[in-house]
Amino acid sequence: MGVLSTTLTTPFGDIVSSNSTWTEVEDCSSLLSNLSYGHTASPSIEQVKYVAYGIAMPVLVALGVLGDILNLVVLTRPNMTGVAYVYMRGYAAASLFALLCAIPFTHRILTHETGRWASYYVAAFHAHVVLYFGNSCIGIGVVMLLALTVERFISVCYPAQARNLCGAKRAYVTVAVIPLAGFLLYCPYIFIANVATCVDDRGELIHRKERNEWLVDSIWFQVYKWILELVFKLLPALVLVYLNVRIIRTYKAVCEKRRKMTKKVSGEQRRQYAEESRLMYLLGGTSTLFFVCMTPMIVLSVTIHRPWKNSLAFEIFRAIANVLEVTNFAVTFYIYCTFSKDFRETFLRTLRSAKENSMGASFLGSVSGLKEAIRPP
């Protein structure tokens, strides 16, 4: 009989185990031997973890971090001043921090699945910070995407009210409030685990991440977790699908009406229509990606409460859900480049400008060095 009695699957796809409780610093050689029993994974499970967390996740995180940094660089250029770009900047920042939190999460899955560390500070970081900050950033990113979709929905479906409801000032206030609300709502995740310390048979301190049963097993926390899943995962997915269908239908009807009423379109109107169309496709692509990538994590979070630790099917599903969730935040830059001409052109201009400045600085440095070399003593 293994020591794993109950488990909690968090929205980040993590599993917080309930094991023997260490309340004091004591000898734990027998406890450590018991902890290893029942946690020996089969070669197939280890292979799944290696492929998902050792290959796929690092590649996605690297591409995503690079992409989100480039997102923030491009979206802060002087010509990217639309209200939609304010929400896109907020979404890029939330995605970047969520991906950075995936790095320690992935490392722990690969090397410290049982949650034991020699350093108390590393153990405390995993017990109190990683899941809290990572899940908060994921929730913030979801709400940012939802706010962006709502802004587009109002602009396309209710253009008369767009000036009052979708101003730049309102967008900046919304982008500032969403992170504050997200970090506040996820505060209980700081306390779902604690750090217990014991001494092994060699006299060395071992620090272990353990869940706080008084919190995790309480009815109010279970209700709270379901509410979070509804607010930050299930409802946004449904709302995004509904709003995007409305946006596409309304936009097609508006374009058809414009073609019938206006035989000759000015260059400025043509440019405006093209930009609206690109933003619509960009939003549709981002929202579709969100729905596809987040659905497995929704299922994992709200339906599995006692997962089988040594089940190959569960580990495959868990790995797919985690990889897809990271994918959702890792490829936004590449979607922007694909669907937004203004974004793509701004990115290329930024690259050319950086290259020219670098070459100019190098040339000036070379000239300065040459002058110093030939200057007579």
DOLO-219761 format. One record per residue (C-alpha): x, y, z; residue number from 1. Coordinates in Angstrom, 1 decimal. Example, Ala and Ser with C-alpha at 12.3 -4.5 7.8 and 13.67 -1.06 7.14 Angstrom:
2
ATOM     east    north       up    nr
ATOM     12.3     -4.5      7.8     1
ATOM     13.7     -1.1      7.1     2
! end
This chain:
377
ATOM     east    north       up    nr
ATOM      0.0      0.0      0.0     1
ATOM      1.5      3.3     -1.1     2
ATOM      1.7      6.5      1.0     3
ATOM     -0.3      8.5     -1.6     4
ATOM     -3.8      8.9     -0.1     5
ATOM     -5.4     11.8     -2.0     6
ATOM     -4.3     14.3     -4.6     7
ATOM     -5.4     17.7     -5.8     8
ATOM     -5.1     18.6     -9.5     9
ATOM     -4.5     22.4     -9.7    10
ATOM     -5.3     24.5    -12.8    11
ATOM     -1.6     24.5    -13.7    12
ATOM     -1.8     20.7    -14.2    13
ATOM      0.2     20.1    -11.1    14
ATOM     -0.5     17.5     -8.5    15
ATOM     -0.1     18.3     -4.8    16
ATOM      0.3     15.1     -2.8    17
ATOM     -0.9     14.3      0.7    18
ATOM      1.7     12.2      2.5    19
ATOM      3.0     11.8      6.0    20
ATOM      3.0     15.1      8.0    21
ATOM      6.3     16.4      9.4    22
ATOM      5.6     19.0     12.0    23
ATOM      9.0     19.1     13.6    24
ATOM     12.6     18.6     12.5    25
ATOM     13.2     14.9     13.1    26
ATOM     14.9     11.9     11.8    27
ATOM     13.2     10.9      8.6    28
ATOM     15.2      8.0      7.1    29
ATOM     12.2      5.7      7.5    30
ATOM      9.8      8.3      6.1    31
ATOM     12.0      8.9      3.0    32
ATOM     12.2      5.2      2.3    33
ATOM      8.4      5.0      2.6    34
ATOM      8.1      8.0      0.2    35
ATOM     10.0      6.2     -2.5    36
ATOM      7.7      3.2     -2.2    37
ATOM      4.7      3.6     -4.6    38
ATOM      6.3      6.4     -6.6    39
ATOM      8.4      4.3     -8.9    40
ATOM      7.0      5.1    -12.3    41
ATOM      7.0      2.6    -15.1    42
ATOM      9.4      3.1    -18.1    43
ATOM      6.5      4.1    -20.3    44
ATOM      5.4      6.9    -17.8    45
ATOM      9.0      8.1    -17.5    46
ATOM      9.2      8.3    -21.3    47
ATOM      6.0     10.3    -21.5    48
ATOM      7.3     12.8    -19.0    49
ATOM     10.7     13.1    -20.8    50
ATOM      9.0     13.8    -24.1    51
ATOM      6.5     16.2    -22.7    52
ATOM      8.5     18.0    -20.1    53
ATOM     12.0     17.4    -21.2    54
ATOM     11.6     18.1    -25.0    55
ATOM      8.2     19.7    -25.9    56
ATOM      7.8     22.1    -23.0    57
ATOM     11.3     23.6    -23.1    58
ATOM     11.0     24.2    -26.8    59
ATOM      7.6     25.8    -26.5    60
ATOM      8.7     27.9    -23.5    61
ATOM     11.8     29.1    -25.3    62
ATOM      9.8     30.0    -28.4    63
ATOM      7.1     31.6    -26.3    64
ATOM      9.4     33.7    -24.2    65
ATOM     11.1     35.0    -27.3    66
ATOM      7.8     35.6    -29.0    67
ATOM      6.3     37.5    -26.1    68
ATOM      9.3     39.7    -25.7    69
ATOM      9.1     40.5    -29.4    70
ATOM      5.4     41.1    -28.9    71
ATOM      6.0     43.7    -26.2    72
ATOM      8.7     45.3    -28.4    73
ATOM      6.5     45.6    -31.4    74
ATOM      3.3     46.5    -29.6    75
ATOM      5.0     49.5    -27.8    76
ATOM      6.1     51.1    -31.1    77
ATOM      4.6     54.6    -31.7    78
ATOM      2.3     53.4    -34.5    79
ATOM      0.7     50.7    -32.5    80
ATOM     -1.7     53.1    -30.7    81
ATOM     -5.2     51.4    -31.2    82
ATOM     -7.3     50.4    -28.2    83
ATOM     -7.0     46.7    -29.2    84
ATOM     -3.2     46.9    -28.9    85
ATOM     -3.5     48.0    -25.3    86
ATOM     -5.2     44.7    -24.5    87
ATOM     -2.7     42.8    -26.7    88
ATOM      0.2     44.3    -24.7    89
ATOM     -1.5     43.1    -21.4    90
ATOM     -2.1     39.7    -22.9    91
ATOM      1.6     39.4    -24.0    92
ATOM      2.9     40.4    -20.6    93
ATOM      0.7     37.9    -18.8    94
ATOM      1.7     35.2    -21.3    95
ATOM      5.4     36.0    -20.7    96
ATOM      5.2     35.6    -17.0    97
ATOM      3.1     32.4    -17.2    98
ATOM      5.7     30.9    -19.5    99
ATOM      8.5     31.9    -17.1   100
ATOM      6.6     30.1    -14.3   101
ATOM      6.4     27.0    -16.5   102
ATOM     10.2     26.6    -16.2   103
ATOM     10.4     25.7    -12.5   104
ATOM      7.2     23.7    -12.8   105
ATOM      8.7     21.6    -15.7   106
ATOM     12.0     21.2    -13.8   107
ATOM     10.2     19.9    -10.7   108
ATOM      8.2     17.4    -12.7   109
ATOM     11.4     16.0    -14.3   110
ATOM     13.7     16.0    -11.3   111
ATOM     11.7     16.6     -8.1   112
ATOM      8.3     15.0     -8.6   113
ATOM      8.3     13.8     -4.9   114
ATOM      8.9     17.4     -3.8   115
ATOM     12.1     17.1     -1.8   116
ATOM     14.9     19.7     -1.8   117
ATOM     18.1     20.4      0.1   118
ATOM     17.4     24.1      0.1   119
ATOM     14.5     25.5      2.2   120
ATOM     14.2     28.5     -0.1   121
ATOM     13.8     26.4     -3.2   122
ATOM     11.2     24.3     -1.4   123
ATOM      9.3     27.4     -0.3   124
ATOM      9.5     28.8     -3.8   125
ATOM      7.8     25.7     -5.2   126
ATOM      5.3     25.4     -2.3   127
ATOM      4.1     29.0     -2.2   128
ATOM      5.1     30.9     -5.4   129
ATOM      5.1     28.8     -8.6   130
ATOM      1.5     27.6     -8.6   131
ATOM      0.2     30.9     -7.2   132
ATOM      2.0     33.1     -9.6   133
ATOM      1.7     30.8    -12.6   134
ATOM     -2.0     30.2    -12.3   135
ATOM     -2.6     34.0    -11.6   136
ATOM     -0.8     34.9    -14.8   137
ATOM     -2.8     32.3    -16.8   138
ATOM     -6.0     33.7    -15.4   139
ATOM     -4.9     37.2    -16.1   140
ATOM     -4.0     36.3    -19.7   141
ATOM     -7.4     34.7    -20.2   142
ATOM     -9.3     37.8    -19.0   143
ATOM     -7.1     40.0    -21.1   144
ATOM     -8.0     38.0    -24.2   145
ATOM    -11.7     38.1    -23.1   146
ATOM    -11.4     41.9    -22.7   147
ATOM     -9.8     42.2    -26.2   148
ATOM    -12.7     40.2    -27.7   149
ATOM    -15.3     42.3    -25.9   150
ATOM    -13.7     45.5    -27.2   151
ATOM    -13.7     44.1    -30.8   152
ATOM    -17.3     42.9    -30.3   153
ATOM    -18.5     46.4    -29.3   154
ATOM    -16.5     48.1    -32.0   155
ATOM    -17.9     45.8    -34.8   156
ATOM    -21.5     45.1    -33.5   157
ATOM    -22.2     48.4    -31.7   158
ATOM    -20.1     51.1    -33.4   159
ATOM    -22.3     53.9    -32.1   160
ATOM    -21.4     53.0    -28.5   161
ATOM    -17.8     52.2    -29.2   162
ATOM    -16.5     55.7    -28.6   163
ATOM    -17.9     55.8    -25.1   164
ATOM    -17.3     52.2    -24.1   165
ATOM    -14.0     51.4    -25.8   166
ATOM    -11.8     54.5    -25.2   167
ATOM     -8.1     54.3    -24.6   168
ATOM     -8.4     55.6    -21.0   169
ATOM    -10.9     52.9    -20.2   170
ATOM     -8.6     50.3    -21.7   171
ATOM     -5.6     51.3    -19.6   172
ATOM     -7.7     51.2    -16.5   173
ATOM     -9.0     47.8    -17.4   174
ATOM     -5.5     46.5    -18.1   175
ATOM     -4.3     47.8    -14.7   176
ATOM     -7.3     46.4    -12.7   177
ATOM     -7.2     42.8    -14.2   178
ATOM     -3.8     41.8    -12.8   179
ATOM     -4.7     43.2     -9.3   180
ATOM     -8.0     41.2     -9.4   181
ATOM     -6.3     38.1    -10.7   182
ATOM     -3.5     38.0     -8.0   183
ATOM     -6.1     38.7     -5.3   184
ATOM     -8.5     36.0     -6.4   185
ATOM     -5.7     33.4     -6.5   186
ATOM     -4.3     34.3     -3.0   187
ATOM     -5.5     31.0     -1.4   188
ATOM     -3.0     29.1     -3.7   189
ATOM     -0.2     30.6     -1.6   190
ATOM     -1.3     28.4      1.3   191
ATOM     -2.2     25.1     -0.4   192
ATOM      1.2     23.7      0.5   193
ATOM      3.8     24.2      3.2   194
ATOM      7.4     23.2      3.7   195
ATOM      8.2     20.4      6.2   196
ATOM     11.8     19.7      7.3   197
ATOM     13.4     16.5      8.6   198
ATOM     16.9     15.0      9.0   199
ATOM     17.9     12.0      6.9   200
ATOM     20.2      9.2      8.0   201
ATOM     23.3     11.2      7.0   202
ATOM     22.3     14.1      9.3   203
ATOM     21.3     16.4      6.4   204
ATOM     18.2     18.5      6.3   205
ATOM     15.6     17.6      3.8   206
ATOM     12.8     20.1      2.9   207
ATOM      9.6     18.7      1.4   208
ATOM      6.6     20.3     -0.2   209
ATOM      3.3     19.0      1.4   210
ATOM     -0.2     20.1      1.0   211
ATOM     -2.2     21.7      3.8   212
ATOM     -5.1     19.2      4.2   213
ATOM     -7.1     21.6      6.4   214
ATOM     -7.3     23.9      3.4   215
ATOM     -7.4     21.7      0.3   216
ATOM    -10.0     19.2      1.7   217
ATOM    -12.3     21.9      3.0   218
ATOM    -15.7     22.3      1.3   219
ATOM    -15.2     26.1      0.7   220
ATOM    -11.9     25.5     -1.1   221
ATOM    -13.5     22.9     -3.4   222
ATOM    -16.3     25.4     -4.2   223
ATOM    -13.7     28.1     -4.6   224
ATOM    -11.7     25.9     -7.1   225
ATOM    -14.8     25.2     -9.2   226
ATOM    -15.7     28.9     -9.3   227
ATOM    -12.2     29.7    -10.5   228
ATOM    -12.4     27.1    -13.3   229
ATOM    -15.8     28.5    -14.3   230
ATOM    -14.6     32.2    -14.2   231
ATOM    -11.2     31.8    -15.8   232
ATOM    -11.6     28.7    -18.1   233
ATOM    -15.1     27.4    -18.9   234
ATOM    -17.1     30.6    -19.2   235
ATOM    -14.4     32.5    -21.1   236
ATOM    -14.2     29.7    -23.6   237
ATOM    -17.9     29.8    -24.2   238
ATOM    -18.1     33.6    -24.3   239
ATOM    -15.2     33.7    -26.8   240
ATOM    -16.9     31.3    -29.1   241
ATOM    -20.2     33.2    -28.9   242
ATOM    -18.7     36.7    -29.4   243
ATOM    -16.5     35.6    -32.3   244
ATOM    -19.4     34.1    -34.1   245
ATOM    -21.3     37.4    -33.6   246
ATOM    -18.3     39.4    -34.7   247
ATOM    -17.8     37.4    -37.9   248
ATOM    -21.5     37.5    -38.9   249
ATOM    -21.8     41.2    -38.2   250
ATOM    -18.6     42.1    -40.0   251
ATOM    -19.6     40.1    -43.1   252
ATOM    -23.0     41.9    -43.1   253
ATOM    -21.4     45.3    -42.7   254
ATOM    -18.9     44.6    -45.5   255
ATOM    -21.8     43.5    -47.8   256
ATOM    -23.8     46.6    -47.0   257
ATOM    -20.8     48.8    -47.7   258
ATOM    -20.2     47.2    -51.1   259
ATOM    -23.9     47.8    -52.0   260
ATOM    -24.0     51.4    -50.8   261
ATOM    -20.5     52.6    -51.9   262
ATOM    -19.3     51.9    -55.4   263
ATOM    -16.2     53.9    -55.0   264
ATOM    -14.1     53.5    -51.9   265
ATOM    -11.3     55.9    -50.9   266
ATOM     -7.8     54.7    -50.1   267
ATOM     -8.2     55.6    -46.4   268
ATOM    -11.5     53.7    -46.2   269
ATOM     -9.9     50.7    -47.9   270
ATOM     -7.0     50.7    -45.5   271
ATOM     -9.4     51.0    -42.5   272
ATOM    -11.5     48.1    -43.8   273
ATOM     -8.4     45.9    -44.4   274
ATOM     -7.1     46.6    -40.9   275
ATOM    -10.5     45.8    -39.3   276
ATOM    -10.5     42.5    -41.3   277
ATOM     -7.0     41.6    -40.2   278
ATOM     -7.8     42.3    -36.6   279
ATOM    -10.9     40.2    -36.9   280
ATOM     -9.0     37.2    -38.3   281
ATOM     -6.2     37.8    -35.7   282
ATOM     -8.8     37.7    -32.9   283
ATOM    -10.5     34.7    -34.3   284
ATOM     -7.2     32.8    -34.6   285
ATOM     -6.2     33.7    -31.0   286
ATOM     -9.6     32.7    -29.6   287
ATOM     -9.7     29.4    -31.6   288
ATOM     -6.3     28.6    -30.3   289
ATOM     -7.4     29.3    -26.7   290
ATOM    -10.5     27.1    -27.0   291
ATOM     -8.5     24.1    -28.5   292
ATOM     -5.6     24.4    -26.1   293
ATOM     -7.5     25.1    -22.9   294
ATOM    -10.3     22.5    -23.2   295
ATOM     -8.1     19.6    -22.0   296
ATOM     -6.9     21.6    -19.0   297
ATOM    -10.5     22.4    -18.1   298
ATOM    -11.4     18.7    -18.2   299
ATOM     -8.4     17.8    -16.1   300
ATOM     -9.1     20.5    -13.5   301
ATOM    -12.8     19.9    -12.9   302
ATOM    -13.2     16.2    -13.4   303
ATOM    -10.2     14.5    -12.0   304
ATOM     -9.8     14.6     -8.2   305
ATOM     -8.2     11.3     -7.5   306
ATOM     -5.9     10.6    -10.4   307
ATOM     -3.9      7.4    -10.6   308
ATOM     -0.3      8.3    -10.0   309
ATOM      1.0      5.3    -11.9   310
ATOM     -1.6      5.3    -14.7   311
ATOM     -0.1      5.7    -18.2   312
ATOM     -3.3      7.0    -19.7   313
ATOM     -3.6      9.7    -17.0   314
ATOM      0.0     10.7    -17.4   315
ATOM     -0.4     11.0    -21.2   316
ATOM     -3.6     13.1    -20.8   317
ATOM     -1.9     15.2    -18.1   318
ATOM      1.1     15.8    -20.3   319
ATOM     -1.1     16.7    -23.3   320
ATOM     -3.1     19.1    -21.2   321
ATOM      0.0     20.9    -19.9   322
ATOM      1.7     21.1    -23.3   323
ATOM     -1.4     22.5    -24.9   324
ATOM     -1.8     25.1    -22.2   325
ATOM      1.7     26.3    -22.7   326
ATOM      1.2     26.2    -26.4   327
ATOM     -1.7     28.6    -26.0   328
ATOM      0.6     31.2    -24.5   329
ATOM      3.7     30.4    -26.7   330
ATOM      2.5     31.0    -30.2   331
ATOM      0.6     34.4    -30.0   332
ATOM      3.5     36.3    -31.6   333
ATOM      3.5     34.0    -34.6   334
ATOM     -0.3     34.3    -34.9   335
ATOM      0.1     38.1    -34.8   336
ATOM      2.7     38.0    -37.6   337
ATOM      0.5     35.7    -39.7   338
ATOM     -2.8     37.7    -39.5   339
ATOM     -1.9     41.3    -38.8   340
ATOM     -0.1     43.2    -41.6   341
ATOM      0.5     46.2    -39.5   342
ATOM      2.1     44.1    -36.8   343
ATOM      4.2     42.2    -39.3   344
ATOM      5.4     45.4    -41.0   345
ATOM      6.1     47.1    -37.7   346
ATOM      8.2     44.0    -36.6   347
ATOM     10.2     44.1    -39.8   348
ATOM     10.8     47.9    -39.5   349
ATOM     11.9     47.3    -35.9   350
ATOM     14.4     44.6    -37.0   351
ATOM     15.7     46.8    -39.8   352
ATOM     16.1     49.8    -37.5   353
ATOM     17.9     47.7    -34.9   354
ATOM     20.2     46.3    -37.5   355
ATOM     21.0     49.7    -39.0   356
ATOM     21.6     51.2    -35.5   357
ATOM     23.9     48.2    -34.7   358
ATOM     25.8     48.6    -37.9   359
ATOM     26.0     52.3    -37.5   360
ATOM     27.3     52.0    -34.0   361
ATOM     29.8     49.4    -35.2   362
ATOM     30.9     51.6    -38.1   363
ATOM     31.3     54.7    -35.9   364
ATOM     33.2     52.7    -33.4   365
ATOM     35.5     51.4    -36.1   366
ATOM     36.0     54.9    -37.5   367
ATOM     36.8     56.3    -34.0   368
ATOM     39.2     53.5    -33.4   369
ATOM     40.9     54.1    -36.8   370
ATOM     41.3     57.8    -35.9   371
ATOM     42.9     57.0    -32.6   372
ATOM     45.3     54.6    -34.3   373
ATOM     46.5     57.0    -37.0   374
ATOM     46.5     60.1    -34.7   375
ATOM     50.2     61.3    -34.4   376
ATOM     51.7     61.1    -30.9   377
! end
